[in-house]
Amino acid sequence: MLTRLRAFASLYRELGPRWSAFRLAYAFRLRTGLIRLQMPQYKWEDRPLASWLRKHIPSNPEAYVAWRKSNTPKFLFERSVYPDDVPWSKQTPVAEADRLLAGEMKYFAHNFHHTGYPPKWHVVPISLLEATGIPFHVNGAQGMAGGAESDRHWSRISHDGEIDIKFIWEPSRFAFVYTLVRAYAATRDEKYAEAFWDLVEDWAKHNPPNTGPNWMDGQEIALRLMAWMFGYHQFYTSPSATPQRIARFTHFVAAQADRIYQNITYAISTRSNHTISEAAGLWLVGLLFPELKDSEKYLSLGHALLEQEAAAQIFPDGSYAMYSLNYHRFILHIFLLVMRLAELNNILFSQNLYRSISNSMDFLYELIDPTTGQAPLYGSNDGALVLPLNNCDFTDYRPILQLGAHMTQGVTLFPAGDWDEDIFWFFGRTLPHNGTRQKKANKIGFPDGGVYILRSANSRAILRCTAFCTRPSHADQLHMDLWLGSQNIACDAGTYLYSGKGIWRNGLAHTAAHNTVLVDDKDQMTLVSRFTWTNWAKGRVLEHTANLWQGEHDGYKPVLHKRTVKALGDDRWLVVDSLTANEPHHYALHWLLGDFPFEQQERSVLLWLNGTKYKVQVGLRNGNGNFSLIRANPASTRGWRSRYYAHKEPALSLMLETHQPVACFWTFFGFDEDVIEAKENVLIINSIAIHLQNEV
């Protein structure tokens, strides 16, 4: 009880009295069942289309469709098809759409699993459960059913049960609609239109309003509505789009928008991407369905919240308040979508919002490898990809950057390729690529988001250090990524699962998974739930020049951890970690390295990179230490990384541990032929003496 009170006191200090009061009141509504009275379960026929429409709008399907055809707001496209000559493969979405129709669905923008067609909306595929090692009991041929919970009011279903709720939610996000839309653009085959209408109606049949897990989260509903809008505007003139289907579609949309609106205050309380996505869901419905009696209310509230949250969640330097690159891309997709639709319908957002989005594009561009589009696995990553409108891998950030730069700055950042397809869907054209690419300035610091960059000849270090002003994502103060060309040498572990079993319950968010120093096997902050940290560690940058960075954090009071990173030139790096205390502590320096072919040596490892041997060597200024190198440890989170949600892959976990009051670790990144010799307070690298006493 005392621990819980201390945790709540910390949250009260960090998030304020209004947040605390709302959360207490919301918990009361859940536990007493008041929320079930405010948002009751009902059948679709209990509230027919006529009850959602303005008084003068006809609800008879034929008359309603006639009204829609004369009063439809502008969308990005209407029944779009690809031009003959495009720089991306038209067959990729066709092959994926055909797999969907054959009963295979892509989960978290990466792996396919057999779901049947239509999928069982409350069932998790066995192969997904097996892949993640989650215990399960087979119910039926395809996986584990949600059981009685599929009939319960959404407020009575746990977000944190034995099975990760995201496994249930993923098919109901309807990300596959974008694939159907793209497959039709390539083939004009009406089977993809028929599939869209079939799947929407099958989902509604098995998910009546406010019933079951797919009504639990307003953000999930908003993402579903966004996907449905793409499908509707591609397929509403298809032979399979009967007046009855179109009328029912509007009925389904209206009920889901109402669910978002009724509980939008909860999303606002999260101070996260939930506010942005749910506001966008309301805004889209308000804009695209003006016949609904609450459309003006949705449009107005959505617009106000989007403006408000852009200012609050996108920091002045372009970084993002959730301290996550994937969630950053998530909200940028949403903002670009609503900005473009606003332009088409002459409902413009402010210049401040445009400026924030432009700054965000600059921030992301500085962090990616422009050759591959890869970025650090910084912060939480739940596999969300709002607009999968291209053939690029989930980890490739070039599509969002190409689209964003084109929209906000009128330039392109990359030559023609798969990443151009988003622009086609937003503007109905392909790009000429006539030499308009913009050369970006090499910015080295983003202090608002706590991200800093050092560069060498063909390598760069990316560091994280911040005095958190919003809720942290990972306990990762002083974490460092190191890239050599397009190779991620020292990497972030990612996320893997939010609701895994045992150590995999958001296990990669802990300090131990990051490239920093662990003290007494504890986190830098206190984790009180899967996502909520208290006693936020405060980081401070002490120095940052073109080739030197130094920072510290107070997460291990009274121990102070200070890290110094120096670019030695020619892609050689030195990292010095000093830890000071009055009493002995267990200190563990950890580096997670990419899964390259390797050769282990004494306190070092040689990585084989396309014929080059790259050395990672660690040591202590004083005292003894225990060195270990582990790859894919089945009993712990050591030696794993996750680039996609619910998917992990081996990595190399290097650790040097010691037990003493004061410790000074050093780490050298260089090449096989480099000679390193440690003499008390002096480190000699290829005859160059570096004094560790003053930490380089």
Residue, then its C-alpha position, 0 to 999 in steps of 0.5 A: m500500500l505504501t509503495r502504491l501511495r508513493a507512486f500516486a504521489s509521484l504521478y500527482r507531482e509529475l502530471g498534476p491535480r487535474w489529471s489525477a482527479f480525472r483518473l480517479a473519477y474515471a476509475f469510479r465510473l468503471r467500477t460502479g458501472l456508471i459508464r455502462l449506463q452512459m454508453p449502453q450496449y445496443k443492437w444496430e437495429d435499435r438505433p437505425l440510420a434515421s436516428w443519426l441523420r439531420k431531419h431533412i436527410p432521407s434515410n431510405p437507402e435509394a434516396y439517401v444515396a442520391w443525396r450523398k452523390s450530390n453532397t459528397p465532400k472532397f476526398l483525396f481521390e475517387r476510384s483511383v487507378y495507377p498510371d501506366d508508368v510508376p516507380w513501384s511494383k503494382q503486383t505487390p499489393v495484388a499478391e497481398a490482397d489475394r493472400l487476404l482473400a485466401g485467409e491470410m492477414k498481415y499482422f503489425a505490418h510484418n508477418f502473415h497469419h492464417t485467420g480464415y476469410p472473413p477473419k474471426w474478429h475475436v480470435v488470435p491465430i495459433s501461429l501468432l501465439e506460438a511465435t510469441g510464446i504466449p500460453f494458450h488453449v485451442n478453441g476451434a481450428q484457427g486459434m483462441a477465441g475471446g469467449a464470453e468477453s466478445d458479448r460483454h460491455w467494452s468497459r468490463i474487458s481488461h486491457d491486460g489479460e492473458i492474451d495481448i489485447k493488441f492481437i485481437w485489435e489488429p484485424s479490426r484496425f482494417a489496415f488491409v483495406y489500403t491493400l484492397v484499395r491499392a490492388y484495385a488500382a493495379t487491376r480494376d478487379e471488382k473482387y477487391a471491392e466486394a471484399f471491402w463491403d463483405l468485410v465491413e458488414d461481417w465486422a458489424k455483424h459480430n461487433p454490435p455497438n459498445t460490445g466486445p473488445n473492438w469497442m474498448d479503445g477510441q483510438e482503435i475505432a478512429l484507425r478503423l474509420m480512417a481505413w474505412m474512408f479509403g475503402y469507401h471512396q475507392f469502392y462506393t461506385s462499384p457494382s457491389a456498393t448497393p444503396q443498402r450497403i452504403a446506407r448501412f455503412t453510414h450507420f456503422v460510421a455514425a455509431q463509432a463516431d458517437r462512441i469516440y465522442q462519448n469518451i473523448t475526455y479519457a483520450i485527452s487525459t492520456r496526453s498522447n497520440h490517442t487524443i490526436s487519433e480520436a480527434a482526427g476520427l471525429w474530424l473526418v466523420g464531421l467533414l465527410f458525413p455532413e448529413l449526420k446531426d452531430s457532424e458540426k460538433y465533431l468537426s469543430l471539436g476535432h479541429a480544436l483538439l488537433e490544433q491544441e495537440a499539435a502545439a502541446q505534443i510536437f516540441p518546438d524543435g520538431s521532436y515528439a512528446m511521447y519520446s517514440l519515433n514510431y508514434h511520431r510517424f503515427i501522428l504525422h500520418i494523421f496530421l498529413l491526412v487531415m491537412r490535405l483533406a482540409e486543403l481540398n475542402n477549404i477548411l485550413f489549419s493554422q500556420n503554426l500547425y504547418r510549422s510544427i509538422s515541417n519541423s517534425m520532418d526535419f527532426l526525423y530526417e536527421l535521424i534516418d539513414p537516407t540510403t535505407g530509411q532506417a531509424p533508431l528503435y527509439g521508444s515504444n513501438d506497437g507496430a502501428l502504421v496508419l497509412p500503409l500506402n506503399n511497398c516499403d518495409f515497416t521500418d522505412y521512414r522514407p515514405i512519410l518524409q517524402l510525403g511530408a516534405h512535398m506537402t510542407q516544403g514543396v521539395t522531395l528528399f529522395p530519388a524516385g522509388d517505392w516511397d513515392e506512392d503516398i504522394f500519388w494517393f494524396f495528390g493523384r499524381t506521380l512526381p517528376h523528380n526533376g532535381t528539386r531535392q533539398k539538401k538538409a542542414n546537419k543539425i546536431g541537437f534537439p534539446d526539447g526531445g532530448v536527442y543529440i547527434l555526433r558525426s564522423a566520416n561515415s558514422r554517427a552516434i545518436l544519444r538520448c538525454t532529457a529532463f522529461c516534461t511528459r510521460p517517458s516511454h522507456a527508461d533510456q537516459l544516456h542510451m547511445d545508438l551507433w551507426l556505421g554507414s547503414q549498419n546499426i552497430a550499437c542498437d536499441a532493443g525496441t519493444y516486442l510486446y506490451s502484454g507478454k508473459g513474465i519478462w516480456r511484459n513490456g520488458l524491453a522498456h527497462t534500462a537493462a535493455h538499453n545501451t547505458v549503465l545499470v546500477d544495482d540491477k534497477d531501472q532509472m525510474t519506477l515502473v508502476s504499470r506496463f506503460t507508466w513510469t514514476n520518479w522520472a529521471k532527469g537528464r542534463v547535457l553538460e557539453h555538446t560540440a561537433n565531436l564531443w558530447q557529455g551528459e548526466h542523469d540523476g535516476y540513481k540517486p545518490v549515484l551520479h552517472k555521467r557519460t562522455v562520447k568523443a568522435l576520434g575521427d575516421d569512424r572511431w569512437l570512445v565512450v567513457d561512463s563515470l559513476t560516483a557514490n559513497e558506498p559500493h554498488h553493482y554497476a553494469l555497462h551494457w551494449l546491444l549490438g546488431d546480430f553480425p557474424f562475430e569473433q569474441q576476444e578478451r573484453s572485446v568483440l569483432l563484428w564482420l561487416n561486409g569484409t570489414k572487421y569492426k571492434v567493440q572493446v570495453g574496460l575499466r579505469n580501476g578495479n576488476g570487472n566481469f565481461s560477458l557476451i550473450r546472444a538470444n538468451p532464452a531465459s532473459t531479455r538479454g541478446w534480443r531486439s524487436r524491429y516489429y511488434a510481436h517479433k523478436e530477433p537475436a542480437l549481441s549483448l555485451m556487458l562489463e560488470t563491477h562492484q565498487p563505490v566509484a567506477c569509470f568504464w570505457t568503450f572503444f569502437g574502431f577497427d581490427e587493427d586498432v591497438i588499445e592499451a590501458k595504463e591506469n588513468v591513460l588509454i592509449i589508442n594507436s599511440i594517441a594518449i587519452h587521459l580518463q581522469n578528466e573523462v576525455 
